[in-house]
Amino acid sequence: MKKGLISISKSILILVIIMVFGFGFRPITEVENEPTKIFTCELKSVNVDSTTNDIQLRLANSNLEFYINRGAHNQLLIDVLDANLERPITITYVNREDLISSFSNARHVCKVQADDSVFYSEFKTEN
């Protein structure tokens, strides 16, 4: 009887681990299907991560780190963002509650704009 309970407990534990990894580490594929949040603040710095080719954005008064996935391939975008340093910009980012976001301050940027000018957008309706 005890061996049967231990076997069932191990099976349940394995299923829980599979569910945690299956639902907790989902990649962002289409931003239209994701919850988003809008944040407006002054752009403090723009950096390129050479290992991932992500553009990293630092905003004033925010402890969050924003990144444009594989954005370093677009030099024009980097130049436009550099030209808007110390200016207020509006960032739309994926606001998903999952394991990665609960342990990290990094947020996936899906749209960057200043005033009425959209510099970057992953939304299909705006491209």
C-alpha positions as CSV (number, residue, x, y, z in Angstrom):
1,M,0.0,0.0,0.0
2,K,2.8,2.4,0.9
3,K,4.7,1.7,-2.4
4,G,1.5,2.5,-4.3
5,L,1.0,5.9,-2.6
6,I,4.7,6.7,-3.2
7,S,4.3,5.8,-6.9
8,I,1.2,7.9,-7.2
9,S,2.9,10.8,-5.4
10,K,5.8,10.7,-7.7
11,S,3.5,10.6,-10.8
12,I,1.6,13.6,-9.5
13,L,4.9,15.5,-8.8
14,I,6.1,14.8,-12.3
15,L,2.8,16.0,-13.8
16,V,3.0,19.2,-11.8
17,I,6.6,19.9,-12.9
18,I,5.6,19.3,-16.5
19,M,2.6,21.7,-16.1
20,V,4.8,24.4,-14.5
21,F,7.4,24.3,-17.2
22,G,4.8,24.0,-20.0
23,F,2.8,27.0,-18.9
24,G,5.4,29.0,-17.1
25,F,7.9,29.3,-19.9
26,R,5.8,30.1,-22.9
27,P,7.6,32.2,-25.6
28,I,5.9,35.4,-26.8
29,T,5.0,34.7,-30.4
30,E,2.1,37.1,-31.3
31,V,1.6,40.2,-29.1
32,E,-2.1,40.5,-30.3
33,N,-2.9,37.5,-28.0
34,E,-1.0,38.8,-25.0
35,P,-2.0,41.2,-22.2
36,T,-0.2,44.5,-22.6
37,K,0.5,47.5,-20.5
38,I,1.4,51.1,-21.5
39,F,4.1,53.0,-19.8
40,T,5.1,56.6,-20.6
41,C,8.4,58.0,-19.2
42,E,11.7,59.7,-20.2
43,L,14.1,57.5,-22.2
44,K,17.4,57.4,-20.3
45,S,19.5,55.0,-22.3
46,V,19.6,52.6,-25.3
47,N,22.0,49.7,-25.3
48,V,22.4,46.6,-27.6
49,D,23.0,43.3,-26.0
50,S,25.6,41.7,-28.3
51,T,24.8,38.1,-27.2
52,T,21.0,38.3,-28.0
53,N,20.9,41.3,-30.4
54,D,18.2,42.7,-28.2
55,I,17.8,46.5,-27.8
56,Q,17.7,47.3,-24.1
57,L,15.8,50.5,-23.0
58,R,16.1,52.1,-19.6
59,L,13.4,54.5,-18.6
60,A,13.5,57.1,-15.8
61,N,11.7,56.2,-12.6
62,S,11.3,52.6,-13.5
63,N,13.0,49.5,-12.1
64,L,11.8,47.4,-15.1
65,E,14.2,46.6,-17.9
66,F,12.6,46.8,-21.3
67,Y,13.9,45.0,-24.4
68,I,13.1,44.8,-28.1
69,N,13.7,41.2,-29.1
70,R,16.4,41.0,-31.8
71,G,16.0,44.7,-32.5
72,A,19.7,45.3,-33.1
73,H,19.3,44.1,-36.7
74,N,17.4,47.4,-37.3
75,Q,20.1,50.2,-37.1
76,L,17.6,52.8,-38.1
77,L,15.5,52.0,-35.0
78,I,18.6,52.3,-32.8
79,D,19.4,55.7,-34.3
80,V,15.8,56.9,-33.8
81,L,15.8,55.8,-30.2
82,D,19.2,57.4,-29.6
83,A,17.8,60.7,-31.0
84,N,15.0,60.5,-28.5
85,L,17.1,60.2,-25.4
86,E,16.0,62.4,-22.5
87,R,12.6,62.7,-24.1
88,P,9.3,61.2,-23.0
89,I,8.3,58.0,-24.9
90,T,5.4,55.6,-24.6
91,I,6.2,51.9,-24.4
92,T,3.7,49.2,-24.8
93,Y,5.0,45.9,-23.3
94,V,3.7,42.4,-22.7
95,N,2.3,42.2,-19.1
96,R,2.1,38.4,-18.8
97,E,2.0,36.8,-15.4
98,D,4.3,33.8,-15.6
99,L,7.4,32.3,-14.0
100,I,9.8,34.3,-16.0
101,S,8.3,37.7,-15.3
102,S,7.9,36.9,-11.6
103,F,11.6,36.4,-11.2
104,S,12.8,39.0,-13.7
105,N,12.5,42.7,-14.3
106,A,12.8,42.3,-18.1
107,R,9.7,43.1,-20.2
108,H,9.2,42.4,-23.9
109,V,8.5,45.7,-25.8
110,C,5.9,45.4,-28.5
111,K,5.5,49.1,-29.4
112,V,7.5,52.3,-29.0
113,Q,6.2,55.8,-29.8
114,A,6.6,59.4,-29.0
115,D,3.7,61.8,-29.5
116,D,1.9,60.5,-32.6
117,S,5.1,58.9,-34.2
118,V,5.3,55.1,-33.9
119,F,9.0,54.1,-34.0
120,Y,8.5,50.3,-33.6
121,S,5.5,48.1,-33.5
122,E,4.9,44.3,-33.5
123,F,1.1,44.7,-33.9
124,K,0.0,43.5,-37.3
125,T,-2.7,46.1,-37.6
126,E,-0.2,49.0,-37.4
127,N,2.4,47.6,-39.8
